[in-house]
Amino acid sequence: MSKAEVASRIAKLRDFLNDWNYQYFVENNNTLSEAARDKLKRELEDLEKEYPELISPDSPTQRVGAPLSGKLPKVRHVTRKESLQDAFSWEEVADWKERAQRILPHAQFRYVTELKIDGLNITLWYEKGQLRRALTRGNGEVGEDVTHTVRTIQAVPLSLKKPLTAEISGEVYMSYAAFENLKRAEPDEDFANPRNAAAGTVRQLDPQMAAKRELSAFFYNLRAEGVKGLPAVAGQKDTLETLKELGLPTEPHWKLHEDLDSIHTFLQHWDKNRRDLPYQTDGVVIKIDQLEYQQRLGSTAKAPRWAIAYKFPAEQSTSVVDDIIAQVGRTGAITPVACLRPTLVAGSTISRATLHNEDEIRRKDVRIGDTVVIQKAGDVIPEVVEVITKLRSGKEKPYHFPKKCPVCSTPLERPEGEVISRCPNRHCPAQTRERLYHFVSRKAFDIEALGQKIMDQLVDRSFVISPADIFDLKYDQIYSLDLFEEKRTNNLLEAIEKAKDIPLSRFLFALGIRHVGEKTSRDLVPELQKGIHWHRGKAGDEVADQSTLFGEAVDESVGSLRPPAVEGASRSNLPDRLEYCTPSDLSKRMTQSNDIHAQLDSVEGVGEKASEALLDWFSQKKHEHELEKMTQFGVRILKETFVNEHDPSFEGKTFVITGSFQKFSREELKQIVLRKGGKVSSAVTSKTDVLMVGEEPGSKLKKAMELGITVWNEGEVGKHV
């Protein structure tokens, strides 16, 4: 960018962030997630660092805290309230430590880590042990007097256990359970999240309203210059212990560390387990423990040098759309994809995000060059949430949806009433590749060693043209691939061998038939299994007696139905005696049954579109031949038992599974719940019906008990499953 463009971008970022601060901190409107705000603020900081002459006094990077609302009395803080420097990666934490070590090269630092509660910063003033005043942080110099509402918070003592005069800082928050109760009690109010609900409640003019909303608080600072009567503390560890002795609650998961490795383990643990807590946390505050070193390190103009706030990987972020391209899926669906400037979202670097379809692009008005908010849908698929139109420069370009397939140039079709445009050419190379990727994916044949890059090589060299070819791959073919040596070749052959035995539901899903997804495949199993002749055998057995499988002899040129076994290969996790059919058996079941239409129509949850798509797929000769090839190469479809055994204890209910179980894996329990007609969720809410609890359940058990949810221990689980 030219300097003029940089100046324009800085001005737009500054205005946008100032407006966001006002909306979030004063009006309690959640117009954009804090994570996305942080990304834009970091961009502004980087630009101002590169062009310091463009920094203005009103920049959000040059101030602490939030503007005052004008509704509540304003009071000057006894000591200035500082913001913490943010770190978004482990490398930034290590850099912070190195900077402190350069200032005090001989110091032996200890560290205290505290979970960063996502609430409203508050400062309490006690005189001779009595609560006199409570202030918000405000702009760091002056805060709002919210004593009238803070006095209603049960966690805030009106009298300390010692007659101290002290200024104490902490965080007011609302637990998930309290937030759910609030939404039920005040359904007409629009509460964005627990943090905003807590902030709005503290600023209520009516303390009785605040008293009803179940606020809580944690405290972490009790140092105040010039205030007499403070207990002697040598560091942050002593501070937290003293606060507890005074009757003030502290976040219970804080920890003392002797080195950075221990801190790294702490960060990884809570990044993984923070959703099990009963309250929101968005990071970890890391502090040098010793007060002597804190005083010697001092502060910059904005933040203390002895502390840093590590932010957990953001579930939302912002980026710039460099381009928009159209991708072709396995069913021919055309999906527009935004090509982004790389950014971290939920711990991974994202450079592409889905725009879903043509209508979504128009509705969100996404243009090439736009600054956008992105998130991982379901923590998996990155998507564009919205466009930040206030940051447009005027050079953004609208995207024109293609009329033809970008790969095979076939004119696209969009049936009336549908939002998806499709390439109707089933021989389109892009569709072929996507079907192959799907065929070996985790919920299908689950050949983990056969990733997309390897599959691309196999397709490019014509070793794999259709899915059945995967099971006929030869050693020399795989060995010839890039970066393949003997061990890796054998590992892939072994993985393919193990994958040849597959449950019926996963086999149906692997075929990639439109409208036949994972759930529909599972729903179809009981009905389809009724009309199949099942064979019996052992795991790893050769498929014998070809005449019973095909009804006629197989051409001898095909050779063995199963390629020579790789040394050491086995089909693990299978029963000693199993019931199976072949893909050809399934083909006959689908094409030779006189009342197959009626049978499919009787299956609950399987709609007309899925039924028609299924019958159409199996009726095609090319698919019949494909299934014959799979049979020749040794694929066996395993009979499933106890499928969709609907149970009143499960049907229509929502289950959450937590802890570790001796007799089941959590995935096994999930599948049992689904088969019995239940639903599985990852979070305990007021809509949860049953919590299945194993060993070390974490905070989900506490939350379930607070909400009065039924709890099954492993013994109860065993009785029901």
C-alpha positions, 0 to 999 in steps of 0.5 A, spaced: 500 500 500 502 507 498 502 511 504 496 515 502 492 508 502 496 506 509 493 513 512 486 511 510 486 504 512 489 507 519 483 512 519 478 507 518 481 502 523 481 507 528 474 509 527 471 502 527 475 500 533 473 506 537 465 505 535 466 498 537 469 500 544 463 504 545 458 499 543 461 493 547 463 497 553 458 502 554 452 500 550 453 492 551 452 491 544 456 485 541 457 487 534 463 483 533 467 478 537 472 480 541 477 475 538 475 479 531 476 486 534 483 483 537 485 482 530 483 488 527 487 492 533 493 488 532 493 490 524 492 497 527 498 496 532 502 494 526 501 499 521 502 505 527 509 501 528 511 502 521 508 509 520 509 512 527 508 519 524 500 517 523 499 515 530 493 520 533 492 521 540 485 518 540 487 511 537 485 505 540 492 503 541 493 509 545 488 509 551 486 504 556 479 501 558 473 504 555 469 510 555 464 512 560 457 512 559 455 518 562 449 515 566 453 513 572 457 518 577 465 518 575 470 517 580 478 517 580 481 511 581 486 511 587 491 508 582 492 508 575 489 502 571 493 498 566 491 494 560 495 488 559 499 486 553 496 481 549 500 475 546 496 470 541 502 465 540 507 461 545 512 465 541 510 472 543 510 469 551 517 467 550 519 473 547 516 477 553 520 473 558 526 474 554 525 482 554 524 482 562 530 477 562 534 483 558 532 488 563 534 483 569 539 479 566 541 475 573 533 475 576 531 468 577 523 469 575 518 465 578 511 465 574 503 465 576 498 463 571 491 465 572 485 464 568 483 470 564 475 471 566 471 474 560 467 479 565 467 486 567 473 489 570 472 492 577 475 495 583 473 495 590 475 500 595 475 498 603 476 503 609 478 499 615 475 493 612 468 496 610 466 496 602 465 503 601 466 504 593 466 499 587 468 502 580 469 500 573 475 501 570 473 506 565 478 509 562 484 507 567 484 514 570 476 515 572 471 509 573 464 509 574 461 508 581 457 502 581 457 500 588 449 500 588 449 494 584 456 490 586 454 490 593 448 485 591 453 480 589 454 475 594 461 473 592 463 480 594 464 481 602 461 487 605 466 487 610 473 484 610 476 479 615 481 484 617 480 491 618 484 493 612 484 499 608 485 497 601 484 498 593 482 491 590 481 489 583 478 483 580 472 481 575 465 480 575 462 475 571 456 471 570 456 463 570 453 459 564 448 457 569 446 464 571 446 466 564 441 460 562 436 462 568 437 469 566 434 468 559 429 464 561 427 469 566 427 475 562 425 472 555 424 479 552 431 481 553 436 480 548 443 478 551 449 476 547 453 472 552 454 472 559 460 477 559 455 482 556 449 480 561 454 481 566 456 488 564 449 490 563 447 488 570 453 492 573 451 498 570 443 497 572 441 503 576 436 499 579 440 494 584 434 490 585 435 488 578 442 486 579 440 482 585 436 477 581 441 476 576 446 471 580 453 475 578 459 473 581 466 475 582 474 473 582 479 478 585 487 478 583 490 484 585 490 488 592 496 492 591 495 500 591 501 505 592 500 510 598 495 505 602 496 503 609 495 497 612 496 492 607 499 485 609 506 484 607 506 480 600 512 478 596 509 476 590 502 474 586 502 468 589 502 471 596 497 476 594 492 471 591 493 467 598 492 473 602 485 475 598 482 468 600 484 470 607 480 476 607 474 473 604 475 475 597 474 469 592 480 468 587 479 463 581 481 456 583 485 454 578 491 459 578 498 455 579 505 457 581 511 455 575 518 455 576 519 455 568 516 456 561 515 449 560 511 448 566 507 454 563 506 451 556 503 445 559 498 449 563 496 453 557 495 447 553 491 444 558 486 449 559 486 451 551 483 444 551 479 444 557 476 451 558 469 449 555 468 444 561 469 450 566 462 453 568 464 460 566 467 464 560 475 464 559 478 467 553 486 466 556 491 466 561 494 471 565 502 470 566 505 474 571 512 474 574 511 472 581 516 476 585 513 483 587 521 486 587 522 484 580 515 487 578 517 494 581 524 494 578 521 492 571 515 497 571 511 499 566 510 502 559 506 507 557 500 502 557 502 496 560 506 493 565 512 489 563 511 484 568 505 481 566 502 478 559 495 476 557 495 470 553 489 469 548 486 462 547 486 461 539 480 465 537 474 462 534 473 468 530 478 472 526 478 477 521 482 477 514 482 480 507 478 477 501 484 477 496 480 473 491 473 468 490 474 462 486 468 456 485 470 449 487 466 443 484 464 438 489 463 430 489 455 431 487 457 437 482 455 442 487 459 449 486 461 452 492 464 459 492 470 460 496 474 466 499 481 466 498 484 470 504 490 473 507 492 467 512 490 468 519 489 464 525 482 461 527 481 456 533 489 454 533 490 453 525 492 458 519 486 459 515 487 461 508 480 459 505 473 460 507 466 458 504 461 463 502 456 457 501 452 459 495 451 465 490 445 467 494 449 468 500 454 472 497 449 477 495 446 477 501 452 478 505 455 483 499 462 479 499 467 483 494 474 481 493 478 486 497 473 486 503 475 485 510 471 480 513 469 476 519 471 469 519 469 463 524 470 455 524 463 453 523 462 447 528 469 448 529 471 445 523 469 448 516 471 456 516 466 460 513 465 468 512 460 471 517 460 478 515 463 484 511 466 490 515 463 495 510 466 501 514 473 498 512 471 499 505 476 503 501 472 503 494 476 499 490 473 492 492 470 488 486 463 485 486 464 477 484 460 474 478 458 467 479 460 463 473 455 460 468 459 454 466 463 449 470 470 452 472 473 445 471 469 442 465 466 448 462 459 444 462 453 449 463 451 449 470 444 448 472 440 450 478 433 447 479 427 451 481 427 452 489 434 450 490 440 455 492 445 450 489 448 451 482 451 444 480 455 441 474 451 436 471 457 432 468 458 426 472 464 425 469 467 432 471 474 430 473 473 435 479 467 431 481 471 424 480 477 427 485 472 429 490 468 422 490 475 419 491 476 423 497 470 422 500 470 415 499 476 414 504 474 419 509 474 418 516 466 416 516 467 412 510 472 407 509 477 411 514 484 410 510 487 415 514 494 414 510 491 415 503 490 423 504 488 428 498 495 429 496 497 422 495 490 420 492 492 426 487 498 422 485 494 416 484 489 419 479 494 423 475 498 417 474 491 413 472 493 408 478 486 410 481 480 411 476 474 409 480 474 407 488 474 400 487 481 401 484 484 403 491 483 396 493 487 393 487 493 397 488 500 394 487 506 395 491 510 398 485 505 403 484 505 406 491 512 405 491 513 409 485 509 415 488 513 421 491 516 420 498 514 413 498 519 408 501 518 401 503 516 402 510 511 407 508 508 403 502 507 397 506 503 401 511 499 404 506 497 397 503 496 394 510 491 400 511 487 399 505 487 391 507 484 393 514 479 397 510 476 392 506 471 390 512 466 395 513 459 396 516 454 397 512 452 404 514 459 406 513 459 403 506 453 406 504 455 413 506 462 412 502 458 411 496 457 419 496 450 418 493 446 425 493 441 426 499 444 419 503 448 422 508 451 419 515 444 419 518 440 417 512 445 411 511 444 409 518 437 409 518 437 405 512 441 399 515 435 395 519 431 395 512 436 393 507 439 388 512 433 384 512 433 382 504 441 380 504 443 373 504 449 373 510 455 369 509 459 367 515 467 367 516 473 370 520 476 376 520 482 376 515 479 370 511 479 369 504 472 370 500 471 363 498 466 360 494 465 365 488 459 362 485 455 363 492 457 370 491 456 372 484 452 366 481 457 364 476 464 363 476 469 369 476 474 370 470 480 366 472 484 372 469 482 376 475 486 372 479 485 371 487 479 375 490 484 378 495 491 381 493 497 378 496 496 379 504 502 384 506 506 381 511 503 383 518 497 386 515 490 384 519 483 386 520 483 388 527 477 390 532 473 385 528 469 379 532 472 372 531 466 370 527 462 375 523 456 376 518 458 379 512 455 380 505 459 383 498 458 389 495 455 385 489 450 382 494 448 389 496 447 390 489 442 385 488 438 387 494 437 393 491 435 391 484 432 385 484 427 386 490 420 387 487 418 392 493 424 395 494 420 402 493 415 400 499 421 398 503 425 404 503 418 408 504 417 405 510 424 407 513 423 413 518 427 419 517 428 417 509 425 422 505 423 421 497 429 425 495 434 420 498 430 414 496 430 416 489 437 418 489 439 411 492 435 407 487 437 411 481 445 410 483 444 402 484 440 402 477 446 404 473 450 399 470 457 402 471 455 402 479 453 395 478 460 393 475 464 398 480 461 393 486 463 387 482 470 390 482 470 391 489 467 384 491 473 381 486 478 385 490 476 383 497 471 388 500 466 385 505 460 389 508 459 387 515 452 386 518 450 391 523 447 389 530 442 393 535 442 399 530 436 404 531 433 400 537 429 406 539 428 406 546 424 411 551 430 412 555 433 415 549 428 417 544 428 425 543 432 426 548 439 430 548 445 427 552 452 430 554 458 425 555 463 427 560 469 423 563 472 416 562 469 410 562 472 403 563 467 399 559 466 404 553 469 409 549 466 416 549 465 414 541 462 408 542 457 411 547 455 416 542 453 411 537 449 407 542 445 414 544 444 415 536 442 408 535 437 408 540 434 415 538 437 420 542 442 426 540 449 428 543 451 435 545 458 437 547 455 442 552 451 442 558 445 447 557 438 447 560 436 443 554 440 437 556 436 431 558 442 426 561 449 427 563 453 420 562 459 421 567 465 417 567 471 418 571 474 425 572 468 429 569 470 436 570 465 442 571 460 439 566 457 435 572 457 441 577 453 445 572 448 439 570 447 439 578 446 446 578 441 445 572 437 439 575 439 435 570 439 427 570 446 424 571 448 417 569 454 414 572 457 408 569 453 403 573 447 407 570 449 407 563 451 400 563 443 398 565 441 403 560 445 400 554 
